[in-house]
Amino acid sequence: MNKYFLIYLVLINLIGFIAFGIDKRKAKKHKRRVPEKRLIFIAIIGGSIGALLGMNVFHHKTLHKKFTIGIPLILILQIAIVIFLPQFLQRF
């Protein structure tokens, strides 16, 4: 894998993890929250592992099906893309 891609994945997953932590802290303090769309977007653009870890570590969004089902599905799709896309592209 390209080293820049790996750096990107580490950073976006760190951002995802931190975003869930910030949102949990803001929820406890009844402050303005991180929008759910932003949390899901971070997962979609590669931060699904960080989002999933953030959900579990901070016990945040664990009762919302959008997150408990959606984030793992995003991760599974991303893994499938990483595995199968190169094989698919080699055929052309």
N, C-alpha and C positions, 0 to 999 in steps of 0.2 A: 504494500500500500504506500501511496505517496506520503511523505513525512508531513506535508502541509495539510493534507486531509486528516491525518491523525491528530495534529495539533488542533485543527478546527473541531474535531469530535470531542477532544478533551475539554476545550474551552466552552463549547455549546452545552455540554453535559454539566459542567461546573455552573454555568449560568442557569440551567434548568433547576439544578439542585438548590442553588441560592434563591431563585425566584420563589420556589415553594416555601422555603424557610422565611423569606420576607413576607409572603402572603399570610402565612400562619401567624407570624408575630403581629402583623397589622390587624388580622381578624381578632386576636385576643385583646388588642387595644382599641377596637372599634374605630379604626382609622380607614382611610381610603385604601382599597384593596387592589391587588394586581388582577386585571381582568382575566376571566377564565379563557377567553379567546387567545390571550397572549401566552398563558401557560400551555395551552394545547399547541399553539404555533411553535413555541420553542421545542416541544417534543417532536413535531412534524419535521422541523428542519435539522433534526439529528440529535436533539437533547432528550430522547425518550428514556435512556438509562438514568440520567441525572434526575429527570422528572419522577421516575418510578422510585428511585432511592429517596428523593425528597418527600414523596408521599408517605413512604414507610418510616423514615427517620423522624419526620415531624408529625406523623399521624394526621396528615392533612389531605382533605378531599377523598378520604377513604370510604365515605358513605355515598359518594356521587358516582353513579354508574358511568357517566360520561368519562370519568377518570379511571375508575377501577377496571373498566372493560376497554375503554378507548386507548389509554396509554400503553397497556400491554399489547393491544392489537397493532398500534403504530410501531412498536418495537419489533414485533414478529414480521411485519411487512418490510421494515428496514433491513432486518437480517436476511429475509428472502431476496430482497433486491441486491444486497451485497453478494450473496451466494450465486444467484441465478443470472443476474444481468451480464456479468462478464462472459458466461457461457453462451448466453443468447447472442451477444454482440460478436462473438468469434465466428458465428455461422455466416455473418455477412461480410 
